């Protein structure tokens, strides 16, 4: 049976997941891992409904209905899920150095050069 559905690209699906579920996961990585069967949230996976030609390749596309159902299930089963405002971290960097050289640990303290 053929059905007409609304679909989103993987990038748009990841954005929608971030907005609705917060930073539980890195959503782009989550979606690519779900395709391989390696990832889930509280036992729930989100799989593409089809592949669409974009540029030279076929890329996964996600049903808007499936995305909404996934969000509803995760919000019901995962206590830490939900909208979270973006909160930037404040760090001190040396603007005379390139971004590759400005290495900071998780607390924002500069890390010396690798040996």
Buried (B, 14 or more C-beta within 10 A) or exposed (E): EEEEEEBBBBEBBBBBBBEBBBEBBEBBEBBBBBBEEEBEBEEBBBEBBEEEEEEEEEBBBBBBEBBEEBBEBBBEEBEEBEEEEEEEEEEEEEEEEEEEEBBEEEEEEEEEEEE
